[in-house]
Structures are given as structure tokens and as C-alpha cells.
Amino acid sequence: MHHRLALVAGVLIMLSLVARPTIAQTFTNLLSFSGTGGAYPGLQPFGSLTLSGTTLYGMTSAGGSSGDGNVFSVGTDGSGFLDLLDFTGTGGAYPGEFPTGDLTLSGDTLFGMTSEGGANGDGNVFSLTTTPTPEPSTFALLAAGSLGLLGYGRRRRRAARRTANPTTFDQLEEDGPAIPSLPSRSC
């Protein structure tokens, strides 16, 4: 603790200065928006981020491909940025402009609002289904499972044929495959 003497209005006072503890802080820039083009389309992020697992969802009130704002997702580590939807004003595929407020996530559907655009130009409420993309390891597991199922199906068909025609298959298993013999030659 540090002490300091001061003269205030003719009165000598002692001030006790308490040192503030240092708090370790780390700032990490996850992404920088690039306006209407570039790798991270969007301008003037608006509202709060919505977290689901390791994915953040958010909106920009301007920017995107048409300048009317967009909905995006990005990993909590800054990787995997996706421009999920670019608003198109009063018409087009995604009517709406200048999204406001926060996104709400329910299951795999995001809900939000725009302050302008839409069919009447006065804004809209929208929903957007977010279909998660499986990671490569998931694809590998699906492929291994599919191969296992194909092998299982093949074994089942062979077993069914054995049951339908037991003599041929049973004989083959007992005697082994027929190997043609070659004539012997004496030297």
C-alpha cells in the first residue's frame, strides 16, 4: 500500500493508494469483416453472438454480397467462417435488409429479424436452417460402416444360397475347390 500526503483547503490529509491487482488478459481477433466481398463478407456486426457447441452464429447489418447484411457462422477458434445467408432487400431469394436484434437458435434453426426489406419493405422475421457439415472423421466412420454392412449382406446372401442348395456348397467346403490336374511327364 502506498501513502501520499496532500494539502487540501489548508488541511493535510493522507491518501492511501491501493495498488490494483494485475489481471492477465488475452485478446484474440477471431476474424475481421471485409465488407461486400473478400473472405469474410459483412459490415457493421449487429446484435449478440449465439453459441452452439463450438460454433458462433451472428449477423451483420450491412455488407454481404448485396450490401443488405448477412447471417454467418464461425468456430470459437476463428476457423470455419461460413456466410450462411446474404439478404437481398425487398426482393430476391432472401428478402430483408439490415438485420437487427439477436439470433435465436432452436434445434438446427436460427430465427431473426430485419428492420427493412422483405415483401413490403418494412422488415421481416425469418428462419434459417443450419445443417451441420460432418467432420472428415464422421465420413470415415460412415464409409467403414457402409463397407461392413455390404460385407454382412454378402455373407447373408451366401448363407441363403447354401440353405437353398446345400449339396453343392457343402461338397465344396468339404473337398475344397476343384483343381485341374496336369498330365505327368517322365524325364
C-alpha positions as a Markdown table, in Angstrom:
| # | Residue | x | y | z |
|---|---|---|---|---|
| 1 | Met | 0.0 | 0.0 | 0.0 |
| 2 | His | 1.3 | 3.4 | -0.9 |
| 3 | His | 0.6 | 6.6 | 1.1 |
| 4 | Arg | 0.6 | 10.1 | -0.2 |
| 5 | Leu | 0.2 | 13.3 | 1.7 |
| 6 | Ala | -1.8 | 16.2 | 0.2 |
| 7 | Leu | -2.8 | 19.6 | 1.3 |
| 8 | Val | -6.5 | 20.2 | 0.6 |
| 9 | Ala | -8.1 | 23.5 | 1.6 |
| 10 | Gly | -5.5 | 24.0 | 4.3 |
| 11 | Val | -5.9 | 20.5 | 5.7 |
| 12 | Leu | -3.2 | 18.0 | 5.4 |
| 13 | Ile | -4.6 | 14.6 | 4.6 |
| 14 | Met | -3.1 | 11.3 | 4.0 |
| 15 | Leu | -4.3 | 9.3 | 1.0 |
| 16 | Ser | -3.8 | 5.6 | 0.9 |
| 17 | Leu | -3.3 | 4.3 | -2.5 |
| 18 | Val | -4.1 | 0.6 | -3.0 |
| 19 | Ala | -2.4 | -1.0 | -6.0 |
| 20 | Arg | -4.8 | -2.7 | -8.3 |
| 21 | Pro | -4.0 | -6.3 | -8.9 |
| 22 | Thr | -2.9 | -7.1 | -12.5 |
| 23 | Ile | -5.3 | -9.4 | -14.3 |
| 24 | Ala | -4.0 | -11.4 | -17.1 |
| 25 | Gln | -6.0 | -10.8 | -20.3 |
| 26 | Thr | -5.7 | -12.2 | -23.7 |
| 27 | Phe | -7.3 | -10.6 | -26.7 |
| 28 | Thr | -7.7 | -12.8 | -29.8 |
| 29 | Asn | -9.1 | -11.4 | -33.1 |
| 30 | Leu | -11.2 | -14.2 | -34.5 |
| 31 | Leu | -12.0 | -12.5 | -37.8 |
| 32 | Ser | -12.1 | -9.1 | -39.5 |
| 33 | Phe | -15.1 | -8.5 | -41.8 |
| 34 | Ser | -14.3 | -7.4 | -45.4 |
| 35 | Gly | -17.5 | -5.5 | -46.4 |
| 36 | Thr | -19.3 | -6.7 | -49.5 |
| 37 | Gly | -16.6 | -9.0 | -50.8 |
| 38 | Gly | -13.5 | -10.9 | -49.7 |
| 39 | Ala | -13.1 | -13.8 | -47.4 |
| 40 | Tyr | -15.3 | -12.5 | -44.6 |
| 41 | Pro | -18.3 | -10.7 | -46.2 |
| 42 | Gly | -20.1 | -8.5 | -43.8 |
| 43 | Leu | -20.0 | -5.0 | -42.4 |
| 44 | Gln | -21.2 | -3.5 | -39.1 |
| 45 | Pro | -21.9 | -6.6 | -37.0 |
| 46 | Phe | -25.1 | -6.2 | -35.0 |
| 47 | Gly | -26.6 | -8.0 | -32.0 |
| 48 | Ser | -25.1 | -10.7 | -29.9 |
| 49 | Leu | -23.5 | -13.9 | -31.0 |
| 50 | Thr | -25.3 | -17.2 | -30.4 |
| 51 | Leu | -23.2 | -20.1 | -29.3 |
| 52 | Ser | -24.0 | -23.8 | -30.2 |
| 53 | Gly | -21.3 | -26.3 | -29.4 |
| 54 | Thr | -18.1 | -24.7 | -30.8 |
| 55 | Thr | -19.9 | -22.6 | -33.4 |
| 56 | Leu | -20.9 | -19.0 | -33.1 |
| 57 | Tyr | -23.7 | -17.5 | -35.2 |
| 58 | Gly | -24.2 | -13.8 | -35.8 |
| 59 | Met | -25.4 | -11.1 | -38.2 |
| 60 | Thr | -24.1 | -8.0 | -39.8 |
| 61 | Ser | -26.4 | -5.1 | -40.5 |
| 62 | Ala | -24.7 | -4.3 | -43.8 |
| 63 | Gly | -22.2 | -5.9 | -46.2 |
| 64 | Gly | -22.6 | -9.4 | -47.5 |
| 65 | Ser | -22.8 | -9.9 | -51.3 |
| 66 | Ser | -25.6 | -7.4 | -51.9 |
| 67 | Gly | -24.8 | -4.9 | -49.1 |
| 68 | Asp | -28.0 | -5.6 | -47.1 |
| 69 | Gly | -26.4 | -7.6 | -44.3 |
| 70 | Asn | -25.9 | -11.3 | -43.8 |
| 71 | Val | -26.0 | -14.2 | -41.3 |
| 72 | Phe | -22.7 | -16.0 | -40.6 |
| 73 | Ser | -21.2 | -18.7 | -38.5 |
| 74 | Val | -17.6 | -19.1 | -37.3 |
| 75 | Gly | -15.8 | -21.5 | -35.0 |
| 76 | Thr | -15.0 | -20.3 | -31.5 |
| 77 | Asp | -11.3 | -20.5 | -32.5 |
| 78 | Gly | -11.9 | -18.3 | -35.6 |
| 79 | Ser | -11.9 | -21.1 | -38.1 |
| 80 | Gly | -14.6 | -22.3 | -40.5 |
| 81 | Phe | -16.2 | -19.0 | -41.4 |
| 82 | Leu | -19.4 | -19.5 | -43.4 |
| 83 | Asp | -21.6 | -16.9 | -45.0 |
| 84 | Leu | -24.9 | -18.6 | -44.4 |
| 85 | Leu | -27.3 | -16.1 | -46.0 |
| 86 | Asp | -27.0 | -12.7 | -47.8 |
| 87 | Phe | -30.1 | -10.6 | -47.6 |
| 88 | Thr | -31.4 | -9.3 | -50.9 |
| 89 | Gly | -33.5 | -6.2 | -50.0 |
| 90 | Thr | -37.2 | -6.2 | -51.0 |
| 91 | Gly | -37.0 | -9.0 | -53.5 |
| 92 | Gly | -34.7 | -11.8 | -54.5 |
| 93 | Ala | -34.2 | -15.1 | -52.9 |
| 94 | Tyr | -33.6 | -13.8 | -49.3 |
| 95 | Pro | -35.8 | -10.7 | -48.9 |
| 96 | Gly | -34.8 | -8.5 | -46.0 |
| 97 | Glu | -32.2 | -5.9 | -45.2 |
| 98 | Phe | -30.4 | -4.5 | -42.1 |
| 99 | Pro | -30.9 | -7.4 | -39.7 |
| 100 | Thr | -31.4 | -6.3 | -36.1 |
| 101 | Gly | -31.6 | -7.8 | -32.6 |
| 102 | Asp | -30.2 | -11.2 | -31.8 |
| 103 | Leu | -30.4 | -14.6 | -33.4 |
| 104 | Thr | -32.3 | -17.3 | -31.5 |
| 105 | Leu | -31.3 | -20.9 | -32.1 |
| 106 | Ser | -33.8 | -23.8 | -31.6 |
| 107 | Gly | -32.5 | -27.2 | -32.7 |
| 108 | Asp | -30.9 | -26.6 | -36.0 |
| 109 | Thr | -33.0 | -23.5 | -36.9 |
| 110 | Leu | -31.9 | -19.9 | -36.4 |
| 111 | Phe | -34.6 | -17.2 | -36.0 |
| 112 | Gly | -34.1 | -13.4 | -36.5 |
| 113 | Met | -35.5 | -10.1 | -37.8 |
| 114 | Thr | -34.7 | -7.4 | -40.3 |
| 115 | Ser | -35.6 | -3.8 | -39.8 |
| 116 | Glu | -36.2 | -3.1 | -43.5 |
| 117 | Gly | -36.7 | -5.0 | -46.8 |
| 118 | Gly | -38.9 | -8.0 | -47.1 |
| 119 | Ala | -42.1 | -8.2 | -49.3 |
| 120 | Asn | -43.4 | -4.8 | -48.1 |
| 121 | Gly | -40.1 | -3.1 | -47.4 |
| 122 | Asp | -40.9 | -2.8 | -43.7 |
| 123 | Gly | -38.7 | -5.7 | -42.4 |
| 124 | Asn | -39.4 | -9.3 | -41.7 |
| 125 | Val | -39.0 | -12.2 | -39.3 |
| 126 | Phe | -37.0 | -15.1 | -40.8 |
| 127 | Ser | -35.9 | -18.6 | -40.0 |
| 128 | Leu | -32.8 | -20.3 | -41.4 |
| 129 | Thr | -32.0 | -24.0 | -41.0 |
| 130 | Thr | -28.4 | -24.7 | -40.3 |
| 131 | Thr | -27.4 | -28.1 | -41.4 |
| 132 | Pro | -24.1 | -29.1 | -39.7 |
| 133 | Thr | -21.4 | -30.5 | -42.0 |
| 134 | Pro | -20.0 | -33.7 | -40.6 |
| 135 | Glu | -16.3 | -33.7 | -40.0 |
| 136 | Pro | -14.0 | -35.9 | -42.1 |
| 137 | Ser | -13.7 | -38.4 | -39.3 |
| 138 | Thr | -17.5 | -38.8 | -39.4 |
| 139 | Phe | -17.4 | -39.5 | -43.2 |
| 140 | Ala | -14.7 | -42.2 | -42.5 |
| 141 | Leu | -16.9 | -43.8 | -39.9 |
| 142 | Leu | -19.9 | -43.8 | -42.3 |
| 143 | Ala | -17.8 | -45.3 | -45.0 |
| 144 | Ala | -16.4 | -48.1 | -42.7 |
| 145 | Gly | -20.0 | -48.8 | -41.5 |
| 146 | Ser | -21.2 | -49.0 | -45.1 |
| 147 | Leu | -18.5 | -51.4 | -46.1 |
| 148 | Gly | -19.3 | -53.5 | -43.0 |
| 149 | Leu | -23.0 | -53.6 | -44.0 |
| 150 | Leu | -22.1 | -54.6 | -47.6 |
| 151 | Gly | -19.9 | -57.4 | -46.2 |
| 152 | Tyr | -22.7 | -58.5 | -43.9 |
| 153 | Gly | -25.2 | -58.5 | -46.7 |
| 154 | Arg | -22.9 | -60.6 | -48.9 |
| 155 | Arg | -22.4 | -63.2 | -46.1 |
| 156 | Arg | -26.2 | -63.4 | -45.6 |
| 157 | Arg | -26.8 | -64.0 | -49.4 |
| 158 | Arg | -24.1 | -66.7 | -49.4 |
| 159 | Ala | -25.7 | -68.4 | -46.4 |
| 160 | Ala | -29.1 | -68.2 | -48.1 |
| 161 | Arg | -27.8 | -69.9 | -51.2 |
| 162 | Arg | -26.2 | -72.6 | -49.1 |
| 163 | Thr | -29.5 | -73.3 | -47.5 |
| 164 | Ala | -31.3 | -73.4 | -50.8 |
| 165 | Asn | -28.7 | -75.7 | -52.5 |
| 166 | Pro | -26.8 | -77.4 | -49.6 |
| 167 | Thr | -25.2 | -80.2 | -51.7 |
| 168 | Thr | -23.1 | -78.1 | -53.9 |
| 169 | Phe | -21.8 | -75.7 | -51.2 |
| 170 | Asp | -21.3 | -78.4 | -48.6 |
| 171 | Gln | -19.4 | -80.6 | -51.0 |
| 172 | Leu | -17.2 | -77.6 | -52.0 |
| 173 | Glu | -16.4 | -76.8 | -48.4 |
| 174 | Glu | -15.5 | -80.5 | -47.6 |
| 175 | Asp | -13.5 | -81.3 | -50.7 |
| 176 | Gly | -12.2 | -77.8 | -51.4 |
| 177 | Pro | -12.2 | -76.2 | -54.8 |
| 178 | Ala | -11.6 | -78.5 | -57.8 |
| 179 | Ile | -8.1 | -78.1 | -59.1 |
| 180 | Pro | -7.4 | -79.4 | -62.6 |
| 181 | Ser | -4.6 | -81.9 | -62.7 |
| 182 | Leu | -1.9 | -81.7 | -65.4 |
| 183 | Pro | -0.6 | -84.8 | -67.2 |
| 184 | Ser | 2.5 | -86.1 | -65.6 |
| 185 | Arg | 5.7 | -86.4 | -67.7 |
| 186 | Ser | 8.5 | -88.6 | -67.1 |
| 187 | Cys | 12.0 | -87.5 | -67.9 |
